[in-house]
Amino acid sequence: MTISKQEMAENRINSATLSRLLDAEVYKRGFSVEEDRSKELAPGVAWRRRRFRFLIANPEDRETPREEGLCINEIVLHRDAEAEITPVLAAEHSGLVDMEEIENAYWATTFATGAIRASEARKEPRLFLNLSNFLTGSLGRDVRQIAQLLREVEREPASWEKHHKELEAFQPEVINYDGGELALARYAAAITPSRLVQSSEEVVAAANAGYFLNFPEEYADGVSCLHQPVGGHMVDGRLVFPCWFERPGIISFRGGGFGARLFGVSDMELRLGGLPPVALFPASGNTDVHGRTWRAFEGAMPAPGEDTAQLAFTGSLLTGASGGAQPLAAPFGGATIWVDGEHARYVRENSGGGSLNAELRMKRFEEGEPEWLVSAGPFLVRDGKAMQSGESMFNAANAGEFRPGGPPPTRFPYDSDKTQAPRSAFGTTPDGGLRIVVVDGRRSGEHSCGLTLQGLAFLMEELGCETVVNLDGGGSSIMAIEGATLADMLRDDSPYGVVNFPSDAGGRERIMPVILAVRNKDRSGD
């Protein structure tokens, strides 16, 4: 089964369409399709790139329109495609990680916050600790002890020598060390989409997924780290980061089928030993103790009852347990869960010797058992209709807590119709097809001006999508394909397989902790 030329020729974009996407007048004269290139990547899977040149009205001087461009890349999956989309955790491909890229990302983001001047960044010694084994669950040790160790070294950087053996579990990388004190830089493994495509026989295309922590002030709890996913992320049936913040997401079910909805605390459950699972719910507006979940931004917790135990999680990691009368503070990147009855007795009996077995999982949904989940947002299209305003896009129904006034981390421009930027989105079509779309931006005039969120919503509606979730954008908007020719790549010096023009300096490809991969089932043996 292949995607026909007729199918690839659909969704024609003209000057009127661009006028709607850009919310500005695009003149018919001067409009041209600079490129319309496509390639079949696997049975039922195709890549398509379209570039347009046009004249756009200049509000300040209508007599002199300006020349502009727009570049759109998309991966199209037919409903019967012999391929599947899955998120890939970079931490499970450690051999592909380039430490210099991690260091550069750290210095760039630290400088962006003003914390370290660019002239000093390379001189300040750092001990880089790889916390990826936290996300993969492969550390094999009591995380509470490790969290305590990290907090101690964070408070007294010079104590790293005393804890050298314990720190070796994190594969430490020391840079620019001249015998002075070291400060910590915590990171999770991250790789580029092109590297994943090049290294994996079955991956025929890859693009960026959802958001991740990218600035030092966002991982201030001692365990969270640079490149940690934000919002619920599930890979291969394993919850690698919980739904502590309610956000829109895409979910895939075992046996087939996709869903898109808000995912939050109430979509999870806690497993303690062999006891029945504990259904979780946010503390706000609830009075029952069992399964109540306190997050750091929900204010002070009341004193726990006599038959209550508490578990503190940072991400998916248990970092504290208590059966006492003092509330166990909720960490920045996680929550404290209250339990009672037999679950509380289990916590009190097992919290001292490191034998406490606590695991967070997604609940089973009506549609079936979840296989993977990627949180992002907001929703751009629902029931085939594009969101029409900032109020409709950034309200509780379409953005969850990912909106102005929502809990951190919220580093995002909340305007829907002003900021033109590189954008990425994931969409489903009424006939069961899928779309991953990457739009280039921040290269106005010379290549592509980018779209606002409103413009991206209109584009995805134009492409026939029924439900669309916005993914990470800006420098993260990257698409790579297998078997790319030089003509498929926009620049001679692009990393092999990258078919768009990333907006980071020099068109550099950004490293990411989670990547959306299109896998050819024939090659994977599924």
KOLKOLBA-858882 format. One record per residue (C-alpha): residue number from 1; residue in three letters; x, y, z. Coordinates in nm, 2 decimals. Layout:
<rs>
(NUM; Ala; (X; Y; Z))
...
</rs>
This chain:
<rs>
(1; Met; (0.00; 0.00; 0.00))
(2; Thr; (0.14; 0.34; -0.10))
(3; Ile; (0.03; 0.70; -0.08))
(4; Ser; (-0.09; 0.80; -0.42))
(5; Lys; (0.02; 1.12; -0.60))
(6; Gln; (-0.34; 1.24; -0.58))
(7; Glu; (-0.33; 1.21; -0.20))
(8; Met; (0.00; 1.40; -0.18))
(9; Ala; (-0.14; 1.67; -0.42))
(10; Glu; (-0.43; 1.75; -0.19))
(11; Asn; (-0.44; 2.04; 0.05))
(12; Arg; (-0.33; 2.30; -0.20))
(13; Ile; (-0.22; 2.62; -0.04))
(14; Asn; (-0.27; 2.95; -0.23))
(15; Ser; (-0.25; 3.32; -0.15))
(16; Ala; (-0.59; 3.32; 0.02))
(17; Thr; (-0.49; 3.04; 0.24))
(18; Leu; (-0.17; 3.21; 0.34))
(19; Ser; (-0.36; 3.53; 0.42))
(20; Arg; (-0.56; 3.34; 0.67))
(21; Leu; (-0.25; 3.16; 0.82))
(22; Leu; (-0.06; 3.49; 0.85))
(23; Asp; (-0.36; 3.71; 0.94))
(24; Ala; (-0.24; 3.96; 0.68))
(25; Glu; (-0.30; 4.03; 0.31))
(26; Val; (-0.10; 3.81; 0.08))
(27; Tyr; (-0.11; 3.93; -0.28))
(28; Lys; (-0.19; 3.70; -0.57))
(29; Arg; (0.07; 3.87; -0.77))
(30; Gly; (0.41; 3.75; -0.67))
(31; Phe; (0.28; 3.43; -0.51))
(32; Ser; (0.47; 3.12; -0.61))
(33; Val; (0.52; 2.76; -0.50))
(34; Glu; (0.90; 2.76; -0.47))
(35; Glu; (0.91; 2.39; -0.39))
(36; Asp; (0.67; 2.10; -0.35))
(37; Arg; (0.88; 1.79; -0.28))
(38; Ser; (0.77; 1.45; -0.14))
(39; Lys; (0.92; 1.11; -0.08))
(40; Glu; (0.77; 0.78; 0.03))
(41; Leu; (0.95; 0.66; 0.35))
(42; Ala; (0.76; 0.33; 0.41))
(43; Pro; (0.44; 0.18; 0.28))
(44; Gly; (0.17; 0.43; 0.37))
(45; Val; (0.42; 0.69; 0.51))
(46; Ala; (0.54; 0.99; 0.32))
(47; Trp; (0.73; 1.31; 0.38))
(48; Arg; (0.63; 1.63; 0.20))
(49; Arg; (0.79; 1.98; 0.20))
(50; Arg; (0.64; 2.29; 0.06))
(51; Arg; (0.80; 2.63; 0.03))
(52; Phe; (0.62; 2.94; -0.08))
(53; Arg; (0.73; 3.29; -0.18))
(54; Phe; (0.49; 3.58; -0.18))
(55; Leu; (0.43; 3.94; -0.13))
(56; Ile; (0.27; 4.05; 0.19))
(57; Ala; (0.10; 4.38; 0.28))
(58; Asn; (0.31; 4.62; 0.48))
(59; Pro; (0.07; 4.80; 0.72))
(60; Glu; (0.31; 5.10; 0.74))
(61; Asp; (0.35; 5.13; 0.37))
(62; Arg; (0.08; 4.96; 0.16))
(63; Glu; (0.24; 5.09; -0.16))
(64; Thr; (0.55; 4.88; -0.09))
(65; Pro; (0.47; 4.52; 0.01))
(66; Arg; (0.75; 4.31; 0.15))
(67; Glu; (0.87; 3.98; 0.01))
(68; Glu; (0.82; 3.68; 0.24))
(69; Gly; (0.85; 3.30; 0.26))
(70; Leu; (0.70; 3.01; 0.44))
(71; Cys; (0.84; 2.65; 0.47))
(72; Ile; (0.62; 2.36; 0.58))
(73; Asn; (0.74; 2.00; 0.64))
(74; Glu; (0.51; 1.72; 0.72))
(75; Ile; (0.51; 1.35; 0.78))
(76; Val; (0.19; 1.18; 0.66))
(77; Leu; (0.08; 0.84; 0.78))
(78; His; (-0.21; 0.67; 0.61))
(79; Arg; (-0.45; 0.48; 0.84))
(80; Asp; (-0.32; 0.15; 0.70))
(81; Ala; (0.05; 0.25; 0.71))
(82; Glu; (0.30; -0.03; 0.78))
(83; Ala; (0.46; 0.20; 1.03))
(84; Glu; (0.39; 0.35; 1.37))
(85; Ile; (0.47; 0.66; 1.57))
(86; Thr; (0.64; 0.61; 1.91))
(87; Pro; (0.82; 0.84; 2.15))
(88; Val; (1.19; 0.75; 2.20))
(89; Leu; (1.36; 0.83; 2.53))
(90; Ala; (1.72; 0.95; 2.46))
(91; Ala; (1.83; 0.81; 2.79))
(92; Glu; (1.79; 0.46; 2.65))
(93; His; (2.03; 0.55; 2.36))
(94; Ser; (2.33; 0.67; 2.57))
(95; Gly; (2.58; 0.57; 2.30))
(96; Leu; (2.44; 0.84; 2.08))
(97; Val; (2.48; 1.12; 2.34))
(98; Asp; (2.75; 1.38; 2.27))
(99; Met; (2.87; 1.53; 2.60))
(100; Glu; (3.00; 1.85; 2.44))
(101; Glu; (2.64; 1.92; 2.32))
(102; Ile; (2.51; 1.87; 2.67))
(103; Glu; (2.77; 2.12; 2.80))
(104; Asn; (2.69; 2.37; 2.53))
(105; Ala; (2.32; 2.35; 2.61))
(106; Tyr; (2.39; 2.41; 2.97))
(107; Trp; (2.61; 2.71; 2.92))
(108; Ala; (2.37; 2.86; 2.66))
(109; Thr; (2.06; 2.83; 2.88))
(110; Thr; (2.25; 2.95; 3.19))
(111; Phe; (2.37; 3.25; 3.00))
(112; Ala; (2.01; 3.32; 2.87))
(113; Thr; (1.89; 3.36; 3.23))
(114; Gly; (2.17; 3.60; 3.31))
(115; Ala; (2.30; 3.37; 3.58))
(116; Ile; (2.65; 3.35; 3.43))
(117; Arg; (2.81; 3.60; 3.19))
(118; Ala; (2.92; 3.45; 2.86))
(119; Ser; (3.28; 3.55; 2.93))
(120; Glu; (3.28; 3.35; 3.25))
(121; Ala; (3.07; 3.05; 3.15))
(122; Arg; (3.36; 2.84; 3.03))
(123; Lys; (3.58; 2.92; 3.33))
(124; Glu; (3.34; 2.81; 3.60))
(125; Pro; (3.40; 2.44; 3.68))
(126; Arg; (3.11; 2.21; 3.67))
(127; Leu; (3.05; 1.85; 3.77))
(128; Phe; (2.79; 1.72; 3.51))
(129; Leu; (2.58; 1.45; 3.66))
(130; Asn; (2.37; 1.23; 3.43))
(131; Leu; (2.04; 1.16; 3.59))
(132; Ser; (1.90; 0.97; 3.30))
(133; Asn; (1.90; 0.65; 3.51))
(134; Phe; (1.63; 0.82; 3.72))
(135; Leu; (1.40; 0.84; 3.42))
(136; Thr; (1.47; 0.49; 3.30))
(137; Gly; (1.44; 0.34; 3.64))
(138; Ser; (1.78; 0.16; 3.60))
(139; Leu; (1.96; 0.29; 3.90))
(140; Gly; (1.88; -0.01; 4.12))
(141; Arg; (1.92; 0.19; 4.45))
(142; Asp; (1.70; 0.36; 4.70))
(143; Val; (1.63; 0.69; 4.53))
(144; Arg; (1.57; 0.86; 4.87))
(145; Gln; (1.93; 0.81; 4.96))
(146; Ile; (2.04; 0.94; 4.63))
(147; Ala; (1.82; 1.25; 4.65))
(148; Gln; (1.97; 1.32; 4.99))
(149; Leu; (2.32; 1.28; 4.85))
(150; Leu; (2.25; 1.52; 4.57))
(151; Arg; (2.10; 1.78; 4.81))
(152; Glu; (2.42; 1.75; 5.02))
(153; Val; (2.65; 1.80; 4.73))
(154; Glu; (2.43; 2.09; 4.60))
(155; Arg; (2.47; 2.26; 4.94))
(156; Glu; (2.84; 2.19; 4.97))
(157; Pro; (2.99; 2.14; 4.62))
(158; Ala; (3.34; 2.07; 4.76))
(159; Ser; (3.19; 1.75; 4.92))
(160; Trp; (3.18; 1.58; 4.58))
(161; Glu; (3.52; 1.42; 4.65))
(162; Lys; (3.39; 1.26; 4.97))
(163; His; (3.10; 1.11; 4.77))
(164; His; (3.30; 1.01; 4.47))
(165; Lys; (3.20; 0.64; 4.47))
(166; Glu; (2.83; 0.72; 4.50))
(167; Leu; (2.85; 0.98; 4.23))
(168; Glu; (3.01; 0.74; 3.98))
(169; Ala; (2.67; 0.59; 3.94))
(170; Phe; (2.57; 0.91; 3.75))
(171; Gln; (2.86; 0.88; 3.50))
(172; Pro; (3.00; 1.22; 3.61))
(173; Glu; (3.18; 1.44; 3.36))
(174; Val; (3.41; 1.71; 3.50))
(175; Ile; (3.50; 2.00; 3.28))
(176; Asn; (3.75; 2.28; 3.33))
(177; Tyr; (3.85; 2.15; 3.67))
(178; Asp; (4.16; 2.32; 3.81))
(179; Gly; (4.14; 2.20; 4.17))
(180; Gly; (3.89; 2.45; 4.29))
(181; Glu; (3.53; 2.40; 4.40))
(182; Leu; (3.29; 2.23; 4.17))
(183; Ala; (2.93; 2.32; 4.12))
(184; Leu; (2.67; 2.07; 4.00))
(185; Ala; (2.50; 2.07; 3.66))
(186; Arg; (2.23; 1.80; 3.65))
(187; Tyr; (2.12; 1.67; 3.31))
(188; Ala; (1.93; 1.39; 3.14))
(189; Ala; (2.06; 1.24; 2.82))
(190; Ala; (1.95; 1.42; 2.50))
(191; Ile; (2.02; 1.35; 2.13))
(192; Thr; (1.92; 1.50; 1.79))
(193; Pro; (1.64; 1.36; 1.57))
(194; Ser; (1.89; 1.31; 1.28))
(195; Arg; (2.12; 1.10; 1.50))
(196; Leu; (1.83; 0.87; 1.59))
(197; Val; (1.73; 0.83; 1.23))
(198; Gln; (2.09; 0.75; 1.12))
(199; Ser; (2.15; 0.50; 1.40))
(200; Ser; (1.83; 0.30; 1.39))
(201; Glu; (1.75; 0.07; 1.10))
(202; Glu; (1.37; 0.08; 1.15))
(203; Val; (1.33; 0.46; 1.22))
(204; Val; (1.24; 0.63; 0.89))
(205; Ala; (1.16; 0.98; 1.03))
(206; Ala; (1.19; 1.17; 1.35))
(207; Ala; (1.07; 1.50; 1.49))
(208; Asn; (1.06; 1.69; 1.82))
(209; Ala; (0.80; 1.60; 2.08))
(210; Gly; (0.68; 1.80; 2.38))
(211; Tyr; (0.84; 2.04; 2.63))
(212; Phe; (1.13; 1.98; 2.86))
(213; Leu; (1.31; 2.17; 3.14))
(214; Asn; (1.56; 2.39; 2.97))
(215; Phe; (1.65; 2.66; 3.22))
(216; Pro; (1.83; 2.63; 3.56))
(217; Glu; (1.56; 2.80; 3.76))
(218; Glu; (1.32; 2.53; 3.65))
(219; Tyr; (1.50; 2.24; 3.81))
(220; Ala; (1.56; 2.38; 4.15))
(221; Asp; (1.45; 2.08; 4.36))
(222; Gly; (1.78; 1.90; 4.36))
(223; Val; (1.67; 1.61; 4.14))
(224; Ser; (1.50; 1.76; 3.84))
(225; Cys; (1.75; 1.83; 3.56))
(226; Leu; (1.82; 1.99; 3.23))
(227; His; (1.63; 1.82; 2.95))
(228; Gln; (1.38; 1.65; 3.18))
(229; Pro; (1.04; 1.61; 3.02))
(230; Val; (0.75; 1.83; 3.14))
(231; Gly; (0.40; 1.69; 3.19))
(232; Gly; (0.31; 1.32; 3.15))
(233; His; (0.54; 1.11; 2.94))
(234; Met; (0.50; 0.74; 2.89))
(235; Val; (0.73; 0.53; 2.68))
(236; Asp; (0.68; 0.16; 2.60))
(237; Gly; (0.42; 0.13; 2.87))
(238; Arg; (0.64; 0.28; 3.14))
(239; Leu; (0.55; 0.62; 3.30))
(240; Val; (0.89; 0.80; 3.28))
(241; Phe; (0.74; 1.13; 3.40))
(242; Pro; (0.41; 1.16; 3.58))
(243; Cys; (0.12; 1.39; 3.50))
(244; Trp; (0.18; 1.63; 3.79))
(245; Phe; (0.07; 1.92; 3.58))
(246; Glu; (-0.26; 1.89; 3.39))
(247; Arg; (-0.18; 1.94; 3.02))
(248; Pro; (-0.30; 1.83; 2.68))
(249; Gly; (-0.14; 1.52; 2.54))
(250; Ile; (-0.15; 1.25; 2.28))
(251; Ile; (-0.19; 0.89; 2.39))
(252; Ser; (-0.16; 0.56; 2.20))
(253; Phe; (-0.33; 0.24; 2.31))
(254; Arg; (-0.20; -0.11; 2.29))
(255; Gly; (-0.36; -0.28; 1.99))
(256; Gly; (-0.41; 0.04; 1.81))
(257; Gly; (-0.58; 0.37; 1.83))
(258; Phe; (-0.49; 0.72; 1.95))
(259; Gly; (-0.65; 0.97; 2.18))
(260; Ala; (-0.60; 1.33; 2.27))
(261; Arg; (-0.72; 1.49; 2.59))
(262; Leu; (-0.61; 1.65; 2.91))
(263; Phe; (-0.39; 1.44; 3.14))
(264; Gly; (-0.34; 1.51; 3.50))
(265; Val; (-0.31; 1.37; 3.85))
(266; Ser; (-0.65; 1.19; 3.84))
(267; Asp; (-0.52; 0.98; 3.54))
(268; Met; (-0.26; 0.81; 3.76))
(269; Glu; (-0.26; 0.55; 4.04))
(270; Leu; (-0.01; 0.45; 4.31))
(271; Arg; (0.10; 0.09; 4.36))
(272; Leu; (0.24; 0.00; 4.70))
(273; Gly; (0.38; -0.35; 4.73))
(274; Gly; (0.10; -0.60; 4.64))
(275; Leu; (-0.18; -0.39; 4.78))
(276; Pro; (-0.47; -0.27; 4.56))
(277; Pro; (-0.38; 0.04; 4.35))
(278; Val; (-0.46; 0.39; 4.50))
(279; Ala; (-0.65; 0.62; 4.28))
(280; Leu; (-0.50; 0.97; 4.29))
(281; Phe; (-0.67; 1.31; 4.28))
(282; Pro; (-0.56; 1.67; 4.34))
(283; Ala; (-0.59; 1.81; 4.69))
(284; Ser; (-0.79; 2.12; 4.58))
(285; Gly; (-1.16; 2.09; 4.67))
(286; Asn; (-1.12; 1.74; 4.82))
(287; Thr; (-1.16; 1.64; 5.18))
(288; Asp; (-1.08; 1.26; 5.17))
(289; Val; (-0.72; 1.17; 5.27))
(290; His; (-0.67; 0.84; 5.07))
(291; Gly; (-0.49; 0.93; 4.74))
(292; Arg; (-0.50; 1.30; 4.80))
(293; Thr; (-0.21; 1.46; 4.61))
(294; Trp; (-0.05; 1.79; 4.72))
(295; Arg; (0.17; 1.98; 4.47))
(296; Ala; (0.41; 2.26; 4.57))
(297; Phe; (0.19; 2.54; 4.42))
(298; Glu; (-0.12; 2.43; 4.61))
(299; Gly; (-0.03; 2.59; 4.94))
(300; Ala; (0.05; 2.46; 5.29))
(301; Met; (-0.07; 2.12; 5.38))
(302; Pro; (-0.28; 2.06; 5.69))
(303; Ala; (-0.14; 1.84; 5.96))
(304; Pro; (-0.17; 1.47; 5.87))
(305; Gly; (-0.41; 1.24; 6.07))
(306; Glu; (-0.29; 0.96; 6.30))
(307; Asp; (-0.36; 0.69; 6.05))
(308; Thr; (-0.20; 0.88; 5.76))
(309; Ala; (0.13; 0.82; 5.58))
(310; Gln; (0.29; 1.04; 5.32))
(311; Leu; (0.50; 0.98; 5.01))
(312; Ala; (0.70; 1.25; 4.84))
(313; Phe; (0.78; 1.22; 4.47))
(314; Thr; (1.01; 1.42; 4.25))
(315; Gly; (0.90; 1.33; 3.90))
(316; Ser; (0.84; 0.95; 3.92))
(317; Leu; (1.10; 0.91; 4.19))
(318; Leu; (1.01; 0.84; 4.56))
(319; Thr; (1.23; 1.09; 4.75))
(320; Gly; (1.07; 1.08; 5.09))
(321; Ala; (0.83; 0.88; 5.31))
(322; Ser; (0.67; 0.96; 5.65))
(323; Gly; (0.41; 0.82; 5.88))
(324; Gly; (0.46; 1.11; 6.13))
(325; Ala; (0.25; 1.41; 6.23))
(326; Gln; (0.45; 1.66; 6.04))
(327; Pro; (0.35; 1.73; 5.68))
(328; Leu; (0.61; 1.61; 5.42))
(329; Ala; (0.67; 1.91; 5.19))
(330; Ala; (0.58; 1.87; 4.83))
(331; Pro; (0.89; 1.91; 4.60))
(332; Phe; (0.89; 2.16; 4.32))
(333; Gly; (0.89; 1.90; 4.04))
(334; Gly; (0.65; 1.65; 4.20))
(335; Ala; (0.40; 1.60; 4.48))
(336; Thr; (0.32; 1.45; 4.82))
(337; Ile; (0.06; 1.17; 4.82))
(338; Trp; (-0.14; 1.09; 5.14))
(339; Val; (-0.26; 0.74; 5.21))
(340; Asp; (-0.44; 0.58; 5.50))
(341; Gly; (-0.55; 0.23; 5.62))
(342; Glu; (-0.35; -0.07; 5.51))
(343; His; (-0.15; 0.14; 5.26))
(344; Ala; (-0.04; 0.37; 5.55))
(345; Arg; (0.06; 0.07; 5.76))
(346; Tyr; (0.26; -0.06; 5.47))
(347; Val; (0.45; 0.27; 5.44))
(348; Arg; (0.52; 0.28; 5.81))
(349; Glu; (0.64; -0.08; 5.82))
(350; Asn; (0.87; -0.06; 5.52))
(351; Ser; (1.00; 0.30; 5.50))
(352; Gly; (1.29; 0.25; 5.73))
(353; Gly; (1.49; -0.02; 5.56))
(354; Gly; (1.48; 0.08; 5.20))
(355; Ser; (1.23; -0.20; 5.12))
(356; Leu; (0.94; 0.03; 5.03))
(357; Asn; (0.81; -0.06; 4.69))
(358; Ala; (0.62; 0.24; 4.54))
(359; Glu; (0.53; 0.29; 4.17))
(360; Leu; (0.33; 0.54; 3.98))
(361; Arg; (0.13; 0.42; 3.68))
(362; Met; (-0.13; 0.54; 3.43))
(363; Lys; (-0.48; 0.41; 3.49))
(364; Arg; (-0.64; 0.19; 3.23))
(365; Phe; (-0.87; 0.39; 3.01))
(366; Glu; (-1.20; 0.29; 2.85))
(367; Glu; (-1.02; 0.28; 2.51))
(368; Gly; (-0.77; 0.03; 2.64))
(369; Glu; (-0.43; -0.01; 2.80))
(370; Pro; (-0.21; 0.30; 2.73))
(371; Glu; (0.12; 0.23; 2.55))
(372; Trp; (0.27; 0.58; 2.52))
(373; Leu; (0.19; 0.94; 2.61))
(374; Val; (0.34; 1.27; 2.52))
(375; Ser; (0.22; 1.59; 2.70))
(376; Ala; (0.24; 1.93; 2.53))
(377; Gly; (-0.03; 2.18; 2.44))
(378; Pro; (-0.24; 2.37; 2.40))
(379; Phe; (-0.50; 2.20; 2.17))
(380; Leu; (-0.51; 2.38; 1.83))
(381; Val; (-0.79; 2.19; 1.66))
(382; Arg; (-1.08; 2.00; 1.81))
(383; Asp; (-1.36; 1.83; 1.62))
(384; Gly; (-1.21; 1.96; 1.30))
(385; Lys; (-1.23; 2.32; 1.40))
(386; Ala; (-0.94; 2.55; 1.47))
(387; Met; (-0.93; 2.74; 1.80))
(388; Gln; (-1.03; 3.10; 1.71))
(389; Ser; (-0.89; 3.31; 1.99))
(390; Gly; (-0.65; 3.33; 2.28))
(391; Glu; (-0.95; 3.28; 2.52))
(392; Ser; (-1.05; 2.95; 2.35))
(393; Met; (-0.69; 2.83; 2.31))
(394; Phe; (-0.56; 2.91; 2.66))
(395; Asn; (-0.86; 2.81; 2.87))
(396; Ala; (-0.88; 2.52; 3.11))
(397; Ala; (-1.05; 2.29; 2.86))
(398; Asn; (-0.78; 2.33; 2.59))
(399; Ala; (-0.47; 2.40; 2.79))
(400; Gly; (-0.53; 2.24; 3.13))
(401; Glu; (-0.29; 2.41; 3.37))
(402; Phe; (-0.06; 2.51; 3.09))
(403; Arg; (-0.19; 2.87; 3.07))
(404; Pro; (-0.13; 3.21; 3.22))
(405; Gly; (-0.14; 3.18; 3.59))
(406; Gly; (-0.09; 2.81; 3.58))
(407; Pro; (0.17; 2.63; 3.79))
(408; Pro; (0.54; 2.63; 3.68))
(409; Pro; (0.72; 2.55; 3.46))
(410; Thr; (0.53; 2.78; 3.23))
(411; Arg; (0.80; 2.93; 3.01))
(412; Phe; (0.59; 3.00; 2.70))
(413; Pro; (0.45; 3.30; 2.51))
(414; Tyr; (0.08; 3.28; 2.58))
(415; Asp; (-0.03; 3.50; 2.29))
(416; Ser; (-0.20; 3.30; 2.02))
(417; Asp; (-0.20; 3.56; 1.74))
(418; Lys; (0.12; 3.78; 1.78))
(419; Thr; (0.44; 3.58; 1.80))
(420; Gln; (0.55; 3.42; 1.47))
(421; Ala; (0.79; 3.14; 1.54))
(422; Pro; (0.90; 2.79; 1.43))
(423; Arg; (0.61; 2.55; 1.52))
(424; Ser; (0.55; 2.18; 1.55))
(425; Ala; (0.22; 1.99; 1.59))
(426; Phe; (0.07; 1.64; 1.59))
(427; Gly; (-0.27; 1.58; 1.44))
(428; Thr; (-0.51; 1.30; 1.37))
(429; Thr; (-0.75; 1.29; 1.07))
(430; Pro; (-1.11; 1.16; 1.06))
(431; Asp; (-1.01; 0.86; 0.85))
(432; Gly; (-0.75; 0.74; 1.10))
(433; Gly; (-0.44; 0.91; 0.95))
(434; Leu; (-0.18; 1.10; 1.14))
(435; Arg; (0.02; 1.41; 1.07))
(436; Ile; (0.35; 1.55; 1.22))
(437; Val; (0.40; 1.91; 1.09))
(438; Val; (0.71; 2.13; 1.14))
(439; Val; (0.70; 2.49; 1.02))
(440; Asp; (1.02; 2.69; 0.99))
(441; Gly; (1.04; 3.04; 1.14))
(442; Arg; (1.26; 3.33; 1.27))
(443; Arg; (1.41; 3.37; 0.92))
(444; Ser; (1.17; 3.63; 0.78))
(445; Gly; (1.23; 3.73; 0.42))
(446; Glu; (1.52; 3.50; 0.36))
(447; His; (1.34; 3.17; 0.42))
(448; Ser; (1.04; 3.14; 0.64))
(449; Cys; (0.86; 3.38; 0.87))
(450; Gly; (0.70; 3.12; 1.09))
(451; Leu; (0.34; 3.11; 1.22))
(452; Thr; (0.15; 3.22; 1.53))
(453; Leu; (-0.03; 2.95; 1.73))
(454; Gln; (-0.35; 3.07; 1.56))
(455; Gly; (-0.19; 3.04; 1.22))
(456; Leu; (-0.06; 2.69; 1.30))
(457; Ala; (-0.42; 2.59; 1.41))
(458; Phe; (-0.55; 2.72; 1.07))
(459; Leu; (-0.28; 2.52; 0.89))
(460; Met; (-0.36; 2.20; 1.06))
(461; Glu; (-0.73; 2.25; 0.99))
(462; Glu; (-0.64; 2.31; 0.63))
(463; Leu; (-0.45; 1.98; 0.63))
(464; Gly; (-0.77; 1.80; 0.73))
(465; Cys; (-0.69; 1.73; 1.09))
(466; Glu; (-0.96; 1.65; 1.34))
(467; Thr; (-0.76; 1.69; 1.66))
(468; Val; (-0.43; 1.87; 1.70))
(469; Val; (-0.19; 1.91; 1.99))
(470; Asn; (0.08; 2.18; 1.98))
(471; Leu; (0.43; 2.04; 2.04))
(472; Asp; (0.75; 2.22; 2.14))
(473; Gly; (0.85; 2.49; 1.90))
(474; Gly; (1.13; 2.75; 1.85))
(475; Gly; (1.47; 2.58; 1.81))
(476; Ser; (1.32; 2.25; 1.90))
(477; Ser; (1.12; 2.24; 1.57))
(478; Ile; (1.32; 1.98; 1.38))
(479; Met; (1.24; 1.71; 1.13))
(480; Ala; (1.47; 1.44; 0.99))
(481; Ile; (1.41; 1.16; 0.74))
(482; Glu; (1.59; 0.85; 0.63))
(483; Gly; (1.74; 0.84; 0.28))
(484; Ala; (1.75; 1.21; 0.23))
(485; Thr; (1.93; 1.34; -0.08))
(486; Leu; (2.12; 1.67; -0.09))
(487; Ala; (1.82; 1.80; -0.28))
(488; Asp; (1.59; 1.70; 0.02))
(489; Met; (1.81; 1.89; 0.26))
(490; Leu; (1.78; 2.27; 0.26))
(491; Arg; (2.15; 2.34; 0.33))
(492; Asp; (2.47; 2.16; 0.23))
(493; Asp; (2.60; 2.19; 0.59))
(494; Ser; (2.28; 2.05; 0.75))
(495; Pro; (2.32; 1.74; 0.96))
(496; Tyr; (2.24; 1.44; 0.74))
(497; Gly; (1.87; 1.39; 0.70))
(498; Val; (1.75; 1.72; 0.85))
(499; Val; (1.49; 1.85; 0.60))
(500; Asn; (1.40; 2.18; 0.76))
(501; Phe; (1.61; 2.48; 0.87))
(502; Pro; (1.63; 2.49; 1.25))
(503; Ser; (1.62; 2.84; 1.41))
(504; Asp; (1.91; 2.79; 1.66))
(505; Ala; (2.22; 2.98; 1.57))
(506; Gly; (2.37; 2.86; 1.24))
(507; Gly; (2.08; 2.62; 1.19))
(508; Arg; (2.22; 2.40; 1.46))
(509; Glu; (2.01; 2.09; 1.54))
(510; Arg; (1.89; 2.09; 1.90))
(511; Ile; (1.93; 1.79; 2.13))
(512; Met; (1.62; 1.66; 2.30))
(513; Pro; (1.53; 1.41; 2.57))
(514; Val; (1.22; 1.27; 2.39))
(515; Ile; (1.18; 1.23; 2.02))
(516; Leu; (0.88; 1.13; 1.81))
(517; Ala; (0.99; 0.85; 1.58))
(518; Val; (0.82; 0.69; 1.28))
(519; Arg; (0.92; 0.32; 1.28))
(520; Asn; (0.88; 0.09; 0.98))
(521; Lys; (0.71; -0.22; 1.12))
(522; Asp; (0.86; -0.44; 0.85))
(523; Arg; (1.21; -0.37; 0.96))
(524; Ser; (1.14; -0.39; 1.33))
(525; Gly; (1.00; -0.74; 1.30))
(526; Asp; (0.66; -0.64; 1.45))
</rs>
